[in-house]
Amino acid sequence: MRQVKHHRNQILLVCGMCLVLTSCSSSDSSKNTVPDNSDVGDDPPTDIAEPEFSVVNFNDDSFNVDNPYFPLPPGTTSRLEGQNEEGDVETVVTTVSHETRTVNGVESAIVVDREYENGELVEETFDWYAQDIAGNVWYMGESSTEYEDGEAASMEGSWEAGADVDNTGVIASAGIIMKENPTVGDTYRHEIYPGIAEDGAEVTALDAQFTYADGSTVTALQVREFNPLEPESDDEYKYYKSGFGLIAEENVDGSARIELIESYDQREPDIDPANFSQPTLINHQYLPLVPGDTYTYQVETDEGVERIVVEVLDDTRLVAGINARVVRDRVYLDDVLIEDTFDWFAQDDEGNIWYLGEEVDNYEYDDNGELVGIDNEGAWEAGVDDAQPGIVMPAMPRVGDSYRQEYLPGEAEDIGAIVGFDVTVELRDGATYQTLKTRDWNPLDTESGVEFKYYAADVGLVREEDEEGEEQVDLVMRTQR
């Protein structure tokens, strides 16, 4: 495990939703990168009181972390990049998940932190944070995996508040990652798991002038972090901009440094038609959309037998400047058409599949089976009336990734998350598949609960089911041209 974990506040799904953050810096390059910290001393403090954690200090909104120096808006991503001590290119990509986790009785935000050296993944960490009613952000634990040559090698340093994950005989306690009102001289523990995780911090400046590599500067909170378990390792300065969060890290001796390169927000994706050279060629391993392919699904409900027929059409449609593949989706109840939808999908050059909108006809019948009306509830189009496109399948799905599938505030806000690989699914007809499992939900419709979907390689969607697994929509037939 590295000397100090990269605890970050904004992050990314490998999707092309990039917005270079320029608003956090000014053009004044005359200020020093690091303020005068002569009063801080060369050595980190040793007498640090451990924070007193209590569940009663948290409410039901504890996972909504909005501390100005450490905000965690779900669906945001940041990328920091620079050089480490060995001169290698270090990249840290941090993503705030839409999902949460209960840790030591407190609902906590999940943050996925991936570190790369020269483009190779070397560490993946799931961090858990919660904000108390006073506004302090607590570090609730982490599940960390180190990689060597692409293979998981160690989970050293993992810990969880309220648990003894390494069977040391001591229960770990939550620590503070950011105080509600930082003051110079404040000291606090990030991690409290003796012999395993003991990182600490000291606030060293409230108005440090950090200078980016391009010469621009920004005023930031400066925090010195240290690890008593590795006194020979370099301490780090971290810089936090109010209203944004972490913008840079560097060793106190200047031997290594990474800084913010770009930031993303899935609610406002910067989707560029130039990144879609062959948008209608959708050949993702888990969601191939080949013209002429037809998928038929079926489920028995309390209202009758529901059948869904999905056809990948030869048709295309220009949406938000991107030529999209049209997929028709018809729903029948006891062979009566109740919904007819035309969805629009496009694949970018990285391999992400984007959902660009849909036309919907919902059919309503009277008690005699006579058609009484058609409405278009649920229809939307990227770029129209503030609607934004979303990701329906990431290019390189990893457990922990979450993504907005569509975004029209108050109207269409579906979210998906990758929750498993190599999940065995046996359909009712006996067919067996190893699948990618996703968890989908609509925060605007909490009564409907969540839905799990299973995607088989080179086939696509083979099953949908509710959270209890009681209502399963299975693939019953696939035909190809």
BELSULFEN-V222462 format. One line per field, one symbol per residue. phi: phi as a letter, one per 30 degrees, with the letter a starting at -180 (. if undefined). psi: psi as a letter, one per 30 degrees, with the letter a starting at -180 (. if undefined). burial: I if it has 24 or more other ideal C-beta (glycine too) atoms within 12 Angstrom, else O. A space follows every 10 residues. Layout:
phi = ???
psi = ???
burial = ???
This chain:
phi = .ddbdddcbb abcdcdccbd dcddbccdcd cddbddcddd jdcddcccdd dcdadddbcd cdddcbeecb dbdeicbbbc blccediddc bbccbdddcb bdbhibdbdc bcbccbchic dcabbccbbb cdddjdcccc kaccbccbhi cdcacejdab eibbdchdjb ddbdbccadd bdbejebacd bbbeicbbeb bbdcacbdcc cdddjdbbdb dcbccabddb dddddbcbcb cdibkdbaba dedidaabbd cabbbddbdc cceddbdbdc dcbeecbdbc ejdbccbbac cdckdcbccc cddddbbdbh ibdcdcbcbc ccchicdcab bccbbbcddd jdcccckacb ccccbddcid dclbbcejda bejchidcdb ccadebdbej dbaddaabei bbbebbbdba bhddbcdddj dbbcbdcbcc abddbdddic bcbbcceicj dcabadddid ccccdcabcb d
psi = klekljjlfl akkilhikjk jffgllfjgf llekljhffe lfkllfikkk kjkkffgkaf gffjjgkefh kikkglklkk kakaffgljk kjkkkjlfll kjkhgkkkkk kkjkkkjhfk kfkkkjlklk klffgkkkjf akjkkkkkhf kkekgkfklk kglifghffk kllllkfkle ikkkfkklke kiikfejgkl lkkfkfhkjk klfgfllkkl kkkkkljffi fflklkkkkk kkfebkflkl keggfkkklk elkkjffiki kkffgieiff jjgkefikik kfkkkklkkk lffakkkkjk kjlfllkjkh gkjkkkkkjk kkjhgkkfkj kjlklkklff gkkkjfakkk jkkklafggk kflklgkfkl kkfkhgkkll kfjleikkkf klkkfljjkf ejhkklkkfl lhkkkjlfgf kkkklkklkk ljffifffal kkkkkkkgea kfkkllefge jkjkkfkkkk .
burial = IIIIIIIIII IIIIIIIIIO IOOIIOOOOO OOIIIOIOOI OOOIIOOIOO IOIOIOOIOO OIIIIIIIII IIIIIIIIII IIOIOOOOOI IIIIIIIIII IOIIOIIIII IIIIIIIOOO IIIIIIIIII IIOOIIIIII IIIIIIOOOO OOOOOIIIII IIIOIOOOOO OIIIIIIIII OIOOOIIIII IIIOOIIIII IIIIIIOIII IIOOOIIIII IIIIIIIIOO OOOIIIIIII IIOIIIIIII IIOOOIIIII IIIIIIIOII IOIOIIOOII IIIIOIIIII OOIIIIIIIO OOOOOIIIII IIIOOIIOII OIIIIIIIII IIIOOOIIII IIIIIIIIOI IIIIIIIIII IOIOOOOOOO OOOOOOOIII IIOOOOIIII IIIIIIIIII IIIIIIIIOO OIIIIIIIIO OOIOIOIOOO OOIOIIIIII IIIOOOOOOI IIIIIIOOII IIIIIOOOOO OIIIIIOIOO O
